[in-house]
Amino acid sequence: MPEIICTTVYQFPELSDAAKEKARSWYRELGPHDDWWDAVYEDFERVCEILGVRLKTRPVLLMGGGTRAKPCIWFSGFWSQGDGACFEGYWSHVKGAAARIRDYAPTDATLHGIADRLQAIQRRNFYQLAAEVSHRGRYYHEYTMSVDVTRDSPTWQPPTEDAEEIVTDALRDLARWLYRQLEAEYDHLTSDEAIEEGIIVNEYTFTEAGRRFG
């Protein structure tokens, strides 16, 4: 015979502290929404544009059968020693990059420093430097980026001796900066405050013990 069982359910704010923690744990296990990093990537693409980095792209299949170009950016995180971020692209001189990055990110000293180093080494090479950044291997962090620095000199002058090291370090620092932005976004999305907001907005209900009901 079928039975009717009555259960009292609660909105999140009505739960005890222990039940709230159980409810948060359940929601946190769902993980952030798909492509949660999109906003960080968009910001990074703008930063790259300002600094003179043209990101490589790769085709990605769409559900309708077409394709779209996706920037060559990758990351892994955030709990293993080998985690990090990397990208592929082409770098060349852009006039006023140091000033423009300060307009875009006035309080970000890391980006200011990267722009200043790239500008200084370009100045010493008469603004003729260019670099190609490629990803190597199956891991994703700054040291999987290979940086090939060249100089477009009409008199065939080679890059200054310090050019490759400075450009490589600056572009790897840019990858480290990206990773920190991704980590900060993930930490925000999985914080208690964001978790609680998601639970309340979706109007989930729970038993008295904090188990998901509906």
C-alpha positions as CSV (number, residue, x, y, z in Angstrom):
1,M,0.0,0.0,0.0
2,P,1.3,3.5,-0.8
3,E,2.1,5.7,2.1
4,I,2.0,9.4,2.5
5,I,5.0,10.7,4.5
6,C,5.0,14.3,5.7
7,T,8.4,16.0,5.9
8,T,9.1,19.5,7.1
9,V,11.5,21.3,4.8
10,Y,13.5,24.5,5.4
11,Q,14.9,27.4,3.5
12,F,18.6,27.9,4.0
13,P,18.3,30.8,6.5
14,E,16.1,28.7,8.7
15,L,18.7,25.9,9.2
16,S,20.9,25.5,12.2
17,D,24.6,26.3,11.8
18,A,25.5,22.6,11.5
19,A,22.8,22.0,8.9
20,K,23.9,25.1,7.0
21,E,27.4,23.7,6.8
22,K,26.0,20.5,5.4
23,A,23.9,22.3,2.8
24,R,26.9,24.4,1.8
25,S,29.0,21.3,1.4
26,W,26.4,19.7,-0.9
27,Y,26.3,22.8,-3.1
28,R,30.0,23.3,-3.1
29,E,30.4,19.7,-4.5
30,L,28.4,20.7,-7.5
31,G,31.3,23.0,-8.4
32,P,31.1,26.4,-10.2
33,H,29.0,26.6,-13.4
34,D,30.6,25.6,-16.7
35,D,33.0,28.1,-18.2
36,W,33.2,30.0,-14.9
37,W,36.5,31.4,-16.1
38,D,35.1,33.3,-19.1
39,A,35.2,36.7,-17.4
40,V,38.8,36.1,-16.3
41,Y,39.8,35.1,-19.9
42,E,38.1,38.2,-21.3
43,D,40.0,40.4,-19.0
44,F,43.2,38.6,-19.9
45,E,42.6,39.0,-23.6
46,R,42.2,42.8,-23.1
47,V,45.4,42.9,-21.0
48,C,47.3,41.0,-23.8
49,E,46.0,43.4,-26.4
50,I,47.3,46.3,-24.4
51,L,50.7,44.8,-23.8
52,G,51.1,43.8,-27.5
53,V,50.4,40.1,-27.2
54,R,48.2,38.7,-30.0
55,L,46.9,35.4,-28.7
56,K,46.8,32.4,-31.0
57,T,43.4,30.7,-31.5
58,R,42.2,27.2,-32.2
59,P,38.8,26.1,-33.8
60,V,36.2,24.8,-31.4
61,L,33.1,22.9,-32.6
62,L,29.7,24.4,-31.8
63,M,26.5,22.5,-31.1
64,G,25.1,23.6,-34.4
65,G,27.9,22.1,-36.3
66,G,30.0,25.2,-37.0
67,T,33.2,26.4,-35.3
68,R,34.5,29.4,-33.5
69,A,38.0,30.6,-32.8
70,K,39.0,30.1,-29.1
71,P,42.1,31.8,-27.7
72,C,44.9,29.4,-26.8
73,I,44.8,29.7,-23.0
74,W,45.0,26.8,-20.6
75,F,45.2,26.3,-16.9
76,S,45.0,23.6,-14.3
77,G,44.3,24.1,-10.6
78,F,44.2,24.7,-7.9
79,W,45.7,22.1,-5.5
80,S,48.7,20.5,-7.1
81,Q,52.3,21.7,-7.2
82,G,52.4,21.6,-11.0
83,D,49.2,23.7,-11.4
84,G,49.4,27.0,-13.4
85,A,48.3,28.8,-16.5
86,C,49.9,29.3,-19.9
87,F,49.1,30.7,-23.3
88,E,50.3,30.9,-26.9
89,G,50.7,34.0,-28.9
90,Y,52.8,36.6,-30.7
91,W,54.3,39.6,-28.9
92,S,55.5,42.8,-30.5
93,H,55.9,46.5,-29.6
94,V,52.8,48.5,-29.0
95,K,53.2,52.2,-28.5
96,G,52.1,53.5,-25.1
97,A,51.5,50.1,-23.6
98,A,52.9,51.1,-20.2
99,A,50.6,54.1,-19.9
100,R,47.5,52.3,-21.3
101,I,47.9,49.4,-18.8
102,R,47.9,51.9,-16.0
103,D,44.7,53.4,-17.3
104,Y,43.1,49.9,-17.6
105,A,44.4,48.5,-14.2
106,P,45.5,51.5,-12.2
107,T,46.3,49.6,-9.0
108,D,47.8,46.4,-10.4
109,A,51.6,46.8,-9.8
110,T,52.3,43.4,-11.4
111,L,51.0,44.4,-14.8
112,H,52.7,47.8,-14.5
113,G,56.0,46.0,-13.9
114,I,55.5,43.6,-16.8
115,A,54.7,46.5,-19.2
116,D,57.7,48.5,-18.0
117,R,60.1,45.6,-18.5
118,L,58.8,44.9,-22.0
119,Q,59.0,48.6,-22.9
120,A,62.5,49.0,-21.6
121,I,63.9,46.0,-23.5
122,Q,62.2,47.2,-26.7
123,R,63.8,50.6,-26.2
124,R,67.3,49.0,-26.0
125,N,66.5,47.1,-29.2
126,F,65.1,50.1,-31.0
127,Y,61.5,48.7,-30.8
128,Q,62.4,45.9,-33.2
129,L,61.8,42.9,-30.9
130,A,59.1,40.3,-31.5
131,A,58.5,36.9,-29.8
132,E,56.4,33.8,-30.4
133,V,55.0,31.9,-27.4
134,S,54.3,28.2,-27.8
135,H,53.0,25.6,-25.4
136,R,55.0,22.4,-24.9
137,G,54.1,19.2,-23.1
138,R,50.9,18.0,-21.4
139,Y,51.0,20.2,-18.3
140,Y,49.8,23.8,-18.0
141,H,52.0,26.3,-16.2
142,E,54.4,29.1,-17.1
143,Y,57.4,26.9,-17.6
144,T,55.6,24.9,-20.4
145,M,55.7,28.1,-22.5
146,S,58.6,28.3,-25.0
147,V,59.4,31.9,-26.0
148,D,61.4,32.5,-29.2
149,V,62.7,36.1,-29.3
150,T,63.7,37.7,-32.6
151,R,64.7,41.2,-33.8
152,D,63.6,42.7,-37.1
153,S,66.6,44.9,-37.7
154,P,67.3,46.4,-41.2
155,T,71.0,46.0,-40.5
156,W,70.7,42.4,-39.2
157,Q,71.5,43.3,-35.6
158,P,70.8,40.5,-33.2
159,P,68.8,41.1,-30.0
160,T,70.7,42.3,-27.1
161,E,72.1,39.6,-24.9
162,D,69.5,40.1,-22.2
163,A,66.5,40.3,-24.5
164,E,65.4,36.7,-24.5
165,E,65.7,36.3,-20.8
166,I,63.8,39.5,-20.0
167,V,61.0,38.9,-22.5
168,T,60.6,35.3,-21.4
169,D,60.5,36.2,-17.8
170,A,57.9,39.0,-18.4
171,L,55.6,36.8,-20.4
172,R,55.8,34.0,-17.9
173,D,55.0,36.5,-15.2
174,L,51.9,37.4,-17.3
175,A,50.9,33.7,-17.2
176,R,51.4,33.7,-13.4
177,W,49.3,36.8,-13.2
178,L,46.5,35.0,-15.1
179,Y,46.7,32.0,-12.8
180,R,46.3,34.2,-9.7
181,Q,43.2,35.9,-11.3
182,L,41.7,32.5,-12.0
183,E,42.5,31.3,-8.4
184,A,40.9,34.4,-6.9
185,E,37.8,34.0,-9.0
186,Y,37.5,30.3,-8.1
187,D,38.0,31.1,-4.4
188,H,35.2,33.7,-4.7
189,L,32.8,31.4,-6.4
190,T,33.3,28.7,-3.8
191,S,33.3,31.0,-0.8
192,D,30.6,30.6,1.9
193,E,29.0,33.9,0.8
194,A,28.8,32.9,-2.9
195,I,27.6,29.4,-2.0
196,E,24.8,30.8,0.2
197,E,23.7,33.3,-2.4
198,G,23.5,30.5,-5.0
199,I,21.4,28.3,-2.7
200,I,19.0,31.1,-1.8
201,V,18.6,32.4,-5.4
202,N,17.8,28.8,-6.6
203,E,15.3,28.4,-3.7
204,Y,16.6,25.0,-2.6
205,T,15.0,23.4,0.4
206,F,16.5,21.1,3.0
207,T,15.6,18.8,5.8
208,E,16.3,19.8,9.3
209,A,19.7,18.0,9.2
210,G,20.7,20.0,6.0
211,R,20.0,17.3,3.4
212,R,18.9,18.6,0.0
213,F,15.1,18.1,-0.4
214,G,14.0,20.1,-3.3
